Amino acid sequence: MRFFSDNAAPAHPAVMAAIAAADRLDTAYDGDGWSARLDDAFSQLFGTEVAALWVTTGTAANCLALAALCPPYGGVLCHREAHIQVDEAGAPAFFTGGAQLMLIDGAGAKLDPATVAGLADQIRPDVHQVQPHALSITNATEYGLVYTPDEVAALGALARARGWGLHMDGARFANAVAHLGCSPADLTWRAGVDALSFGFVKNGGLCAEALILFRPDLAAATRIRRKRSGHLLSKGRYLAAQILAMLDNDLWLANARAANAGAARLGAAAGGRLLHPVQANEVFVALSADEAAALRAQGFDFYDWGVGAARLVVSWDQDEAAIAPLAAAIAAL
């Protein structure tokens, strides 16, 4: 009956087992055997050399990435409704030492090259105005829409031409890959992404996210910033163990596919109420206040999303038996 956030979902049993297996003496911080395997594990997944750092939150992953790509005096171009703007309490400025977010509009929280270039072209190239140094996109977006490899590549080409770094907030990256059926590489470094925040907590993890740097030259300074920001846990093996468990046999992808399938089922039941296409594990529907109250009276839990709308989020652990009652209740409105 719970559809308000995949952040509230339980950790996958394999993740809990991995934590238990890591509960023994080893080297502290990130010098343990589990942490030492991350670079190679993600390099194999993406088919290129990467540096992979564990952190505890998506906010830390996003903002450490931005700090690697943008100096304190620079700007980060992003959507007006991006998580880094709306839901991170000024953390980008905190981690970067003062960089400014430069906000852009776009349907479904997606950006396109023409709109991004249009805003950037309005900025005078002189010392009196903040200059863009990075572009940040979210995949899947805050409205559950997915950037294709070609769409990312178009933005990546723009970023390279302008000398910007490209960051991808991938809190639901697994759901995007599951929807597209593409390789993780095609959606990231091959399309010009420099840094990826690879989300695991929403997808079956407990308290571990991964920051993937496709430019390993960024790793040394980022490791220092991770320590300075309070995200270098002394027992980091517990975080690394979670991530490795999720990578094992592509559990991260299986969980995302399950969540996406549940969302598609709800989307089909919603029919004409859908506000956005269902491409990941979020469903945005038109609901009056009375209709929302009627669903809640039946025990369903979800977020109101502005006036006359609701957001339903399906988690990795919600099977057909969990989805069917809400699908039926929506269809019956």
VOBA-1610 file (N, C-alpha, C; in pm, whole numbers, padded with zeros to 5 digits, always signed):
BEGIN
Met+00082-00121+00000Met+00000+00000+00000Met+00085+00126+00000Arg+00217+00109-00005Arg+00311+00220+00010Arg+00370+00255-00126Phe+00337+00376-00174Phe+00386+00418-00305Phe+00439+00562-00300Phe+00486+00606-00182Phe+00528+00745-00170Phe+00674+00766-00205Ser+00761+00665-00188Ser+00901+00685-00222Ser+00976+00553-00220Asp+01060+00532-00321Asp+01147+00416-00321Asp+01262+00432-00221Asn+01279+00550-00165Asn+01376+00567-00056Asn+01337+00487+00067Ala+01208+00458+00080Ala+01159+00389+00199Ala+01157+00238+00183Ala+01193+00188+00066Ala+01189+00044+00041Ala+01292-00029+00127Pro+01268-00156+00156Pro+01368-00233+00231Pro+01493-00258+00149Ala+01600-00289+00217Ala+01722-00331+00149Ala+01704-00473+00099His+01765-00503-00013His+01756-00637-00070His+01827-00737+00022Pro+01775-00859+00037Pro+01842-00958+00122Pro+01989-00980+00086Ala+02023-00973-00042Ala+02163-00992-00081Ala+02251-00880-00026Val+02194-00760-00015Val+02268-00648+00042Val+02292-00669+00190Met+02189-00713+00261Met+02204-00739+00404Met+02304-00852+00428Ala+02302-00953+00343Ala+02398-01063+00358Ala+02540-01015+00333Ala+02556-00923+00238Ala+02689-00870+00209Ala+02742-00787+00325Ile+02655-00712+00389Ile+02696-00635+00507Ile+02743-00729+00617Ala+02667-00836+00637Ala+02705-00933+00741Ala+02839-00997+00709Ala+02861-01028+00582Ala+02987-01090+00543Ala+03105-00996+00560Ala+03078-00867+00553Ala+03186-00768+00570Ala+03211-00734+00717Asp+03135-00793+00805Asp+03144-00760+00948Asp+03257-00837+01014Arg+03378-00802+00973Arg+03499-00860+01031Arg+03612-00761+01016Leu+03719-00786+01084Leu+03832-00693+01085Leu+03891-00677+00946Asp+03913-00554+00908Asp+03981-00523+00782Asp+04039-00383+00797Thr+04109-00337+00694Thr+04167-00203+00697Thr+04056-00099+00699Ala+04084+00015+00762Ala+03983+00119+00779Ala+03971+00207+00655Tyr+03868+00291+00658Tyr+03838+00390+00553Tyr+03814+00320+00419Asp+03889+00352+00315Asp+03866+00288+00186Asp+03982+00199+00146Gly+04057+00153+00244Gly+04170+00067+00214Gly+04139-00081+00225Asp+04014-00115+00247Asp+03974-00254+00266Asp+03961-00328+00133Gly+03946-00458+00144Gly+03937-00542+00024Gly+03814-00515-00061Trp+03703-00479+00000Trp+03581-00452-00074Trp+03595-00322-00154Ser+03640-00217-00088Ser+03658-00088-00155Ser+03760-00099-00269Ala+03862-00181-00250Ala+03967-00196-00350Ala+03914-00258-00479Arg+03799-00326-00471Arg+03743-00392-00590Arg+03652-00302-00672Leu+03616-00187-00620Leu+03514-00106-00686Leu+03560-00053-00822Asp+03680+00001-00829Asp+03726+00057-00957Asp+03717-00048-01067Asp+03767-00167-01040Asp+03767-00272-01141Asp+03626-00318-01174Ala+03541-00331-01072Ala+03405-00378-01095Ala+03328-00281-01185Phe+03339-00153-01159Phe+03269-00055-01241Phe+03338-00036-01377Ser+03469-00052-01382Ser+03537-00044-01511Ser+03490-00156-01603Gln+03467-00274-01549Gln+03413-00384-01629Gln+03270-00354-01671Leu+03190-00299-01581Leu+03050-00270-01613Leu+03040-00168-01726Phe+03124-00065-01722Phe+03116+00042-01820Phe+03210+00023-01939Gly+03298-00075-01933Gly+03385-00101-02046Gly+03491+00004-02068Thr+03531+00072-01963Thr+03637+00172-01970Thr+03691+00193-01830Glu+03810+00249-01821Glu+03870+00273-01689Glu+03795+00386-01617Val+03751+00358-01495Val+03683+00458-01415Val+03741+00457-01274Ala+03713+00564-01201Ala+03737+00568-01058Ala+03601+00568-00990Ala+03582+00480-00892Ala+03452+00465-00826Ala+03469+00490-00676Leu+03391+00584-00623Leu+03397+00618-00481Leu+03262+00593-00419Trp+03260+00529-00303Trp+03134+00516-00230Trp+03111+00641-00145Val+02984+00677-00133Val+02939+00780-00039Val+02807+00733+00019Thr+02757+00805+00117Thr+02636+00759+00185Thr+02507+00812+00124Thr+02514+00921+00049Thr+02391+00983-00001Thr+02406+01026-00146Gly+02293+01037-00214Gly+02293+01090-00349Gly+02334+01235-00354Thr+02296+01311-00252Thr+02338+01451-00246Thr+02489+01464-00246Ala+02555+01381-00166Ala+02702+01384-00162Ala+02761+01345-00297Ala+02705+01241-00360Ala+02756+01198-00490Ala+02741+01309-00593Asn+02622+01370-00598Asn+02599+01479-00693Asn+02696+01594-00670Cys+02707+01635-00546Cys+02780+01759-00518Cys+02931+01740-00522Leu+02979+01621-00488Leu+03121+01594-00508Leu+03155+01593-00657Ala+03063+01541-00738Ala+03084+01544-00882Ala+03089+01687-00934Leu+02997+01771-00888Leu+02995+01910-00933Leu+03121+01984-00888Ala+03168+01954-00768Ala+03290+02017-00719Ala+03411+01978-00803Ala+03407+01857-00858Ala+03517+01813-00944Ala+03515+01882-01079Leu+03397+01926-01122Leu+03380+01980-01257Leu+03370+02132-01263Cys+03341+02196-01150Cys+03313+02339-01152Cys+03388+02410-01040Pro+03461+02518-01069Pro+03530+02592-00965Pro+03432+02676-00883Pro+03476+02727-00769Pro+03387+02806-00682Pro+03327+02928-00750Tyr+03395+02983-00848Tyr+03349+03105-00914Tyr+03266+03075-01039Gly+03241+02946-01068Gly+03172+02909-01191Gly+03025+02881-01171Gly+02960+02837-01279Gly+02819+02805-01277Gly+02793+02665-01328Val+02685+02606-01276Val+02639+02474-01320Val+02501+02491-01383Leu+02490+02459-01510Leu+02363+02465-01579Leu+02280+02341-01544Cys+02154+02361-01509Cys+02068+02248-01474Cys+01923+02286-01493His+01835+02188-01489His+01693+02216-01500His+01642+02286-01375Arg+01541+02369-01393Arg+01483+02443-01281Arg+01430+02351-01172Glu+01387+02231-01208Glu+01333+02137-01111Glu+01429+02023-01079Ala+01555+02040-01113Ala+01655+01938-01083Ala+01667+01918-00932His+01700+01796-00894His+01715+01764-00752His+01821+01853-00687Ile+01928+01882-00759Ile+02034+01964-00701Ile+01986+02105-00671Gln+01881+02150-00739Gln+01825+02283-00713Gln+01714+02279-00609Val+01624+02181-00619Val+01501+02182-00540Val+01515+02109-00407Asp+01600+02006-00399Asp+01595+01915-00286Asp+01728+01892-00216Glu+01826+01979-00234Glu+01955+01951-00171Glu+02004+02065-00083Ala+01911+02153-00044Ala+01936+02251+00063Ala+02063+02334+00043Gly+02094+02367-00082Gly+02213+02448-00109Gly+02342+02371-00107Ala+02335+02237-00103Ala+02458+02156-00097Ala+02552+02179-00215Pro+02504+02200-00338Pro+02600+02226-00445Pro+02692+02345-00417Ala+02635+02453-00366Ala+02719+02568-00332Ala+02813+02536-00217Phe+02766+02457-00122Phe+02848+02419-00007Phe+02968+02335-00051Phe+02944+02231-00133Phe+03051+02141-00174Phe+03146+02207-00273Thr+03094+02293-00360Thr+03180+02357-00459Thr+03252+02480-00406Gly+03209+02529-00292Gly+03269+02651-00238Gly+03208+02777-00293Gly+03090+02766-00354Gly+03022+02887-00397Gly+02970+02889-00539Ala+02985+02782-00614Ala+02938+02781-00753Ala+02787+02805-00758Gln+02743+02867-00865Gln+02603+02906-00881Gln+02531+02809-00974Leu+02408+02771-00936Leu+02324+02693-01026Leu+02254+02788-01122Met+02256+02755-01250Met+02199+02838-01355Met+02082+02760-01415Leu+01960+02808-01391Leu+01839+02728-01409Leu+01778+02744-01549Ile+01734+02630-01602Ile+01681+02623-01738Ile+01548+02548-01733Asp+01455+02587-01818Asp+01326+02520-01828Asp+01331+02408-01932Gly+01234+02317-01920Gly+01222+02208-02016Gly+01112+02114-01974Ala+01032+02067-02068Ala+00919+01980-02036Ala+00968+01850-01973Gly+00896+01807-01867Gly+00930+01682-01802Gly+01063+01682-01733Ala+01115+01802-01702Ala+01245+01820-01637Ala+01361+01775-01725Lys+01340+01771-01857Lys+01447+01738-01950Lys+01502+01865-02015Leu+01630+01860-02047Leu+01697+01970-02117Leu+01726+01928-02260Asp+01730+02026-02350Asp+01771+02000-02487Asp+01881+02100-02524Pro+01965+02065-02620Pro+02081+02150-02652Pro+02044+02292-02690Ala+01936+02310-02766Ala+01902+02445-02811Ala+01867+02535-02693Thr+01791+02482-02597Thr+01753+02563-02481Thr+01874+02594-02394Val+01959+02494-02375Val+02080+02515-02295Val+02170+02619-02361Ala+02192+02605-02491Ala+02277+02700-02562Ala+02215+02839-02560Gly+02081+02847-02569Gly+02015+02976-02567Gly+02040+03052-02439Leu+02035+02982-02327Leu+02063+03049-02200Leu+02210+03088-02191Ala+02298+02995-02228Ala+02441+03022-02218Ala+02482+03140-02306Asp+02417+03152-02421Asp+02453+03260-02513Asp+02416+03398-02459Gln+02329+03402-02360Gln+02290+03529-02301Gln+02392+03579-02198Ile+02487+03494-02163Ile+02586+03530-02061Ile+02706+03595-02128Arg+02735+03716-02091Arg+02850+03786-02149Arg+02980+03717-02105Pro+03074+03700-02195Pro+03200+03634-02159Pro+03299+03732-02097Asp+03259+03790-01984Asp+03349+03885-01917Asp+03349+03856-01767Val+03431+03929-01694Val+03451+03901-01552Val+03331+03942-01466His+03234+04009-01525His+03122+04060-01446His+03008+03958-01431Gln+03013+03849-01507Gln+02907+03750-01500Gln+02963+03612-01474Val+02885+03532-01401Val+02926+03394-01374Val+02927+03315-01505Gln+03036+03243-01528Gln+03050+03165-01651Gln+03019+03018-01625Pro+02944+02954-01714Pro+02916+02811-01696Pro+03043+02728-01709His+03054+02629-01620His+03166+02534-01626His+03118+02390-01631Ala+02991+02367-01602Ala+02939+02230-01601Ala+02792+02231-01636Leu+02748+02118-01689Leu+02608+02093-01720Leu+02567+01968-01643Ser+02453+01974-01573Ser+02405+01859-01496Ser+02267+01819-01546Ile+02251+01689-01576Ile+02121+01636-01616Ile+02085+01519-01525Thr+01956+01488-01518Thr+01907+01380-01433Thr+01846+01272-01520Asn+01889+01147-01499Asn+01838+01036-01579Asn+01816+00914-01489Ala+01691+00877-01467Ala+01567+00933-01516Ala+01537+01066-01445Thr+01459+01153-01512Thr+01438+01287-01460Thr+01345+01286-01339Glu+01326+01404-01285Glu+01238+01420-01169Glu+01092+01388-01202Tyr+01059+01374-01329Tyr+00925+01333-01370Tyr+00925+01195-01435Gly+01033+01119-01409Gly+01038+00982-01456Gly+01063+00965-01604Leu+01109+01070-01672Leu+01138+01059-01814Leu+01286+01025-01834Val+01313+00956-01943Val+01446+00901-01966Val+01513+00969-02085Tyr+01637+01010-02066Tyr+01720+01056-02177Tyr+01774+00933-02252Thr+01763+00934-02385Thr+01822+00829-02465Thr+01971+00855-02483Pro+02047+00754-02527Pro+02189+00780-02555Pro+02210+00893-02654Asp+02126+00902-02757Asp+02142+01011-02855Asp+02116+01148-02792Glu+02017+01154-02703Glu+01988+01282-02637Glu+02102+01323-02545Val+02158+01227-02473Val+02273+01258-02387Val+02392+01299-02473Ala+02412+01229-02584Ala+02526+01259-02670Ala+02516+01400-02728Ala+02394+01444-02760Ala+02377+01580-02812Ala+02415+01683-02707Leu+02377+01658-02583Leu+02416+01748-02475Leu+02565+01736-02446Gly+02617+01615-02457Gly+02760+01595-02436Gly+02843+01668-02540Ala+02798+01667-02665Ala+02870+01738-02770Ala+02869+01889-02744Leu+02754+01939-02698Leu+02746+02082-02664Leu+02841+02115-02550Ala+02843+02030-02448Ala+02931+02055-02333Ala+03078+02056-02376Arg+03117+01959-02457Arg+03256+01954-02502Arg+03290+02078-02586Ala+03199+02118-02674Ala+03226+02234-02758Ala+03242+02361-02677Arg+03172+02368-02564Arg+03178+02489-02480Arg+03283+02478-02368Gly+03346+02361-02357Gly+03445+02343-02251Gly+03385+02316-02114Trp+03262+02263-02109Trp+03197+02231-01982Trp+03214+02084-01948Gly+03211+02052-01820Gly+03198+01915-01776Gly+03052+01874-01780Leu+03026+01743-01794Leu+02888+01692-01797Leu+02868+01593-01683His+02774+01625-01596His+02739+01539-01483His+02601+01480-01505Met+02585+01354-01468Met+02455+01289-01471Met+02415+01247-01330Asp+02303+01302-01284Asp+02243+01258-01158Asp+02167+01130-01190Gly+02221+01018-01147Gly+02161+00888-01177Gly+02101+00822-01055Ala+02027+00899-00976Ala+01959+00838-00861Ala+01874+00720-00906Arg+01816+00733-01027Arg+01740+00623-01087Arg+01803+00584-01221Phe+01934+00584-01226Phe+02006+00544-01347Phe+01971+00401-01386Ala+01958+00312-01288Ala+01924+00173-01317Ala+01790+00165-01389Asn+01694+00245-01347Asn+01562+00243-01411Asn+01570+00293-01555Ala+01656+00393-01579Ala+01674+00443-01715Ala+01734+00335-01805Val+01837+00267-01757Val+01901+00161-01835Val+01802+00047-01861Ala+01725+00012-01758Ala+01627-00095-01774Ala+01522-00059-01878His+01478+00065-01880His+01378+00108-01977His+01434+00105-02119Leu+01557+00151-02137Leu+01614+00164-02270Leu+01668+00032-02324Gly+01712-00055-02234Gly+01775-00179-02278Gly+01910-00157-02342Cys+01973-00045-02312Cys+02104-00013-02370Cys+02214-00049-02271Ser+02338-00035-02313Ser+02449-00058-02222Ser+02470+00066-02136Pro+02517+00049-02013Pro+02548+00166-01930Pro+02649+00259-01995Ala+02739+00202-02074Ala+02841+00284-02141Ala+02778+00379-02242Asp+02679+00329-02318Asp+02617+00412-02422Asp+02545+00532-02363Leu+02500+00519-02239Leu+02424+00625-02175Leu+02512+00721-02096Thr+02641+00693-02089Thr+02730+00774-02005Thr+02854+00820-02082Trp+02967+00754-02062Trp+03092+00809-02113Trp+03098+00814-02265Arg+03035+00719-02333Arg+03035+00725-02479Arg+02953+00843-02530Ala+02863+00892-02446Ala+02781+01008-02482Ala+02838+01137-02425Gly+02955+01131-02361Gly+03020+01253-02314Gly+03007+01282-02167Val+02951+01190-02087Val+02936+01213-01944Val+03072+01200-01875Asp+03105+01296-01791Asp+03231+01294-01716Asp+03217+01231-01578Ala+03101+01249-01516Ala+03080+01199-01380Ala+02935+01155-01366Leu+02915+01041-01301Leu+02782+00984-01280Leu+02759+00958-01133Ser+02646+01003-01082Ser+02601+00963-00949Ser+02514+00840-00968Phe+02564+00724-00934Phe+02497+00596-00960Phe+02420+00557-00834Gly+02288+00564-00843Gly+02205+00541-00726Gly+02184+00394-00695Phe+02195+00359-00567Phe+02169+00223-00521Phe+02066+00217-00409Val+02055+00321-00329Val+01965+00318-00214Val+01820+00302-00258Lys+01778+00373-00363Lys+01640+00362-00411Lys+01611+00226-00472Asn+01715+00151-00504Asn+01701+00031-00586Asn+01737-00098-00511Gly+01738-00091-00377Gly+01767-00211-00299Gly+01887-00200-00208Gly+01959-00087-00215Gly+02071-00067-00123Gly+02022-00019+00013Leu+02113-00013+00108Leu+02079+00035+00242Leu+02127+00178+00263Cys+02256+00203+00246Cys+02310+00336+00273Cys+02436+00360+00192Ala+02434+00323+00065Ala+02554+00336-00017Ala+02516+00380-00158Glu+02584+00483-00206Glu+02572+00529-00344Glu+02713+00531-00403Ala+02720+00534-00536Ala+02851+00534-00601Ala+02867+00660-00686Leu+02983+00720-00676Leu+03022+00829-00765Leu+03121+00772-00864Ile+03084+00773-00992Ile+03168+00716-01097Ile+03230+00830-01175Leu+03362+00832-01179Leu+03436+00934-01251Leu+03494+00871-01377Phe+03444+00912-01493Phe+03493+00861-01620Phe+03623+00929-01660Arg+03661+01030-01586Arg+03793+01091-01598Arg+03868+01061-01470Pro+03947+00955-01467Pro+04016+00918-01343Pro+04107+01027-01288Asp+04144+01126-01373Asp+04228+01235-01324Asp+04157+01320-01220Leu+04024+01307-01213Leu+03947+01382-01114Leu+03945+01314-00978Ala+03994+01190-00970Ala+03973+01109-00851Ala+04050+01160-00729Ala+04176+01198-00747Ala+04259+01233-00631Ala+04199+01349-00553Ala+04163+01457-00622Ala+04104+01571-00553Ala+03967+01537-00494Thr+03891+01452-00564Thr+03758+01415-00515Thr+03768+01332-00388Arg+03868+01248-00378Arg+03886+01170-00255Arg+03915+01264-00136Ile+03990+01369-00161Ile+04016+01466-00054Ile+03888+01539-00017Arg+03810+01579-00115Arg+03683+01647-00087Arg+03587+01554-00012Arg+03589+01426-00045Arg+03502+01332+00027Arg+03539+01329+00175Lys+03666+01327+00206Lys+03709+01330+00345Lys+03670+01462+00411Arg+03698+01572+00342Arg+03674+01705+00397Arg+03526+01730+00425Ser+03440+01667+00345Ser+03297+01687+00362Ser+03233+01589+00460Gly+03314+01503+00521Gly+03263+01412+00622Gly+03203+01284+00568His+03240+01247+00444His+03183+01127+00384His+03282+01012+00370Leu+03397+01022+00433Leu+03490+00910+00434Leu+03466+00830+00561Leu+03381+00730+00552Leu+03349+00649+00669Leu+03468+00563+00708Ser+03488+00547+00838Ser+03601+00466+00883Ser+03581+00318+00852Lys+03456+00275+00843Lys+03427+00136+00807Lys+03359+00132+00671Gly+03429+00185+00574Gly+03373+00197+00441Gly+03346+00064+00374Arg+03403-00043+00426Arg+03380-00173+00364Arg+03232-00210+00363Tyr+03155-00159+00460Tyr+03013-00191+00462Tyr+02939-00126+00345Leu+02985-00010+00302Leu+02926+00054+00185Leu+02969-00017+00058Ala+03099-00044+00046Ala+03149-00111-00073Ala+03084-00249-00089Ala+03065-00319+00021Ala+03004-00452+00014Ala+02863-00446-00041Gln+02787-00343-00002Gln+02651-00327-00056Gln+02652-00309-00207Ile+02740-00223-00252Ile+02746-00191-00395Ile+02788-00314-00475Leu+02889-00386-00427Leu+02934-00506-00497Leu+02823-00611-00502Ala+02744-00621-00397Ala+02633-00716-00397Ala+02530-00679-00502Met+02507-00550-00520Met+02411-00505-00620Met+02463-00526-00762Leu+02595-00517-00781Leu+02653-00540-00912Leu+02657-00688-00948Asp+02665-00772-00847Asp+02677-00916-00870Asp+02556-00968-00947Asn+02583-01033-01059Asn+02476-01090-01143Asn+02373-00985-01184Asp+02415-00859-01193Asp+02327-00750-01237Asp+02200-00738-01154Leu+02214-00754-01023Leu+02098-00738-00935Leu+02040-00597-00948Trp+02127-00497-00966Trp+02081-00359-00982Trp+01985-00345-01100Leu+02010-00419-01207Leu+01927-00411-01326Leu+01797-00490-01308Ala+01806-00606-01245Ala+01686-00687-01220Ala+01589-00612-01129Asn+01640-00547-01026Asn+01553-00470-00936Asn+01485-00356-01010Ala+01561-00287-01096Ala+01504-00175-01170Ala+01397-00223-01267Arg+01422-00335-01332Arg+01321-00388-01423Arg+01192-00421-01350Ala+01204-00477-01231Ala+01085-00510-01154Ala+01007-00385-01116Ala+01077-00281-01072Ala+01010-00157-01034Ala+00946-00092-01156Asn+01016-00091-01269Asn+00961-00033-01391Asn+00835-00106-01436Ala+00837-00237-01424Ala+00720-00315-01466Ala+00599-00282-01380Gly+00619-00265-01250Gly+00509-00227-01163Gly+00454-00089-01197Ala+00544+00004-01229Ala+00499+00139-01266Ala+00421+00135-01397Ala+00466+00054-01492Ala+00393+00042-01618Ala+00252-00012-01594Arg+00239-00103-01501Arg+00107-00158-01467Arg+00016-00048-01412Leu+00069+00036-01324Leu-00010+00148-01271Leu-00041+00249-01380Gly+00056+00274-01467Gly+00033+00368-01575Gly-00079+00323-01666Ala-00085+00193-01694Ala-00193+00141-01778Ala-00329+00158-01711Ala-00332+00140-01579Ala-00458+00157-01506Ala-00501+00303-01502Ala-00402+00394-01500Ala-00434+00537-01491Ala-00491+00591-01621Gly-00449+00536-01734Gly-00505+00578-01862Gly-00489+00727-01887Gly-00602+00794-01910Gly-00600+00936-01942Gly-00559+01027-01828Arg-00543+00971-01708Arg-00499+01052-01595Arg-00348+01078-01598Leu-00274+01006-01681Leu-00129+01020-01682Leu-00087+01160-01722Leu+00005+01218-01646Leu+00058+01350-01677Leu+00188+01343-01756His+00259+01231-01744His+00383+01209-01818His+00389+01062-01858Pro+00454+01031-01969Pro+00474+00889-02004Pro+00547+00816-01891Val+00515+00690-01871Val+00581+00610-01769Val+00702+00542-01833Gln+00822+00589-01797Gln+00944+00534-01855Gln+01038+00476-01750Ala+01010+00501-01624Ala+01093+00445-01517Ala+00999+00390-01410Asn+01021+00421-01284Asn+00938+00364-01178Asn+00851+00468-01109Glu+00831+00584-01173Glu+00745+00688-01119Glu+00625+00709-01209Val+00510+00732-01146Val+00386+00753-01220Val+00322+00881-01169Phe+00299+00976-01258Phe+00238+01104-01221Phe+00097+01107-01279Val-00001+01123-01190Val-00141+01114-01232Val-00220+01235-01183Ala-00324+01268-01260Ala-00417+01373-01219Ala-00516+01314-01121Leu-00526+01375-01003Leu-00620+01332-00899Leu-00678+01456-00834Ser-00807+01459-00819Ser-00868+01567-00741Ser-00841+01540-00593Ala-00865+01640-00510Ala-00845+01623-00366Ala-00935+01512-00313Asp-01059+01505-00363Asp-01151+01401-00316Asp-01105+01263-00360Glu-01054+01254-00481Glu-01006+01124-00530Glu-00883+01078-00452Ala-00793+01172-00424Ala-00675+01137-00344Ala-00717+01090-00205Ala-00813+01160-00147Ala-00862+01120-00015Ala-00926+00982-00019Ala-00997+00952-00128Ala-01061+00821-00140Ala-00957+00710-00147Leu-00849+00734-00219Leu-00743+00633-00226Leu-00675+00616-00091Arg-00651+00726-00023Arg-00587+00717+00108Arg-00677+00648+00209Ala-00808+00666+00195Ala-00902+00599+00285Ala-00895+00447+00269Gln-00850+00402+00152Gln-00833+00259+00128Gln-00697+00208+00175Gly-00613+00300+00225Gly-00485+00261+00280Gly-00365+00288+00193Phe-00384+00350+00075Phe-00272+00376-00015Phe-00200+00504+00028Asp-00067+00502+00014Asp+00018+00612+00058Asp+00097+00664-00062Phe+00094+00795-00084Phe+00163+00855-00198Phe+00177+01004-00173Tyr+00259+01069-00254Tyr+00279+01213-00243Tyr+00177+01289-00328Asp+00124+01398-00273Asp+00058+01497-00356Asp+00168+01570-00434Trp+00140+01602-00560Trp+00241+01667-00644Trp+00180+01794-00701Gly+00181+01898-00619Gly+00112+02019-00658Gly-00038+02002-00641Val-00115+02089-00704Val-00261+02085-00693Val-00318+01994-00802Gly-00397+01897-00760Gly-00464+01812-00857Gly-00378+01704-00917Ala-00269+01670-00855Ala-00180+01567-00909Ala-00116+01488-00796Ala-00071+01369-00829Ala-00004+01283-00731Ala+00111+01210-00798Arg+00210+01176-00718Arg+00322+01094-00765Arg+00316+00958-00698Leu+00320+00855-00777Leu+00324+00717-00728Leu+00459+00659-00765Val+00529+00602-00668Val+00661+00544-00693Val+00658+00397-00658Val+00699+00314-00752Val+00703+00169-00731Val+00845+00128-00693Ser+00858+00046-00591Ser+00988+00000-00543Ser+01020-00139-00597Trp+01145-00176-00586Trp+01194-00303-00641Trp+01121-00424-00583Asp+01069-00411-00461Asp+01012-00526-00390Asp+00862-00539-00406Gln+00799-00451-00483Gln+00653-00453-00496Gln+00614-00535-00619Asp+00563-00655-00593Asp+00526-00745-00702Asp+00383-00720-00747Glu+00332-00805-00834Glu+00198-00788-00888Glu+00092-00787-00778Ala+00112-00868-00676Ala+00015-00871-00567Ala+00009-00737-00494Ala+00121-00666-00490Ala+00123-00534-00426Ala+00068-00427-00518Ile+00088-00443-00649Ile+00047-00342-00745Ile-00102-00350-00776Ala-00153-00471-00786Ala-00290-00490-00835Ala-00397-00412-00757Pro-00394-00406-00625Pro-00500-00332-00554Pro-00503-00183-00590Leu-00385-00120-00602Leu-00385+00022-00637Leu-00427+00041-00782Ala-00383-00046-00871Ala-00424-00036-01011Ala-00576-00045-01022Ala-00635-00136-00948Ala-00780-00151-00951Ala-00849-00028-00892Ala-00794+00025-00785Ala-00856+00141-00719Ala-00850+00264-00810Ile-00739+00283-00882Ile-00728+00397-00973Ile-00827+00380-01088Ala-00832+00260-01143Ala-00922+00235-01256Ala-01067+00255-01217Ala-01099+00235-01089Ala-01237+00244-01043Ala-01279+00386-01009Leu-01186+00482-01011Leu-01221+00620-00974Leu-01322+00677-01073
//
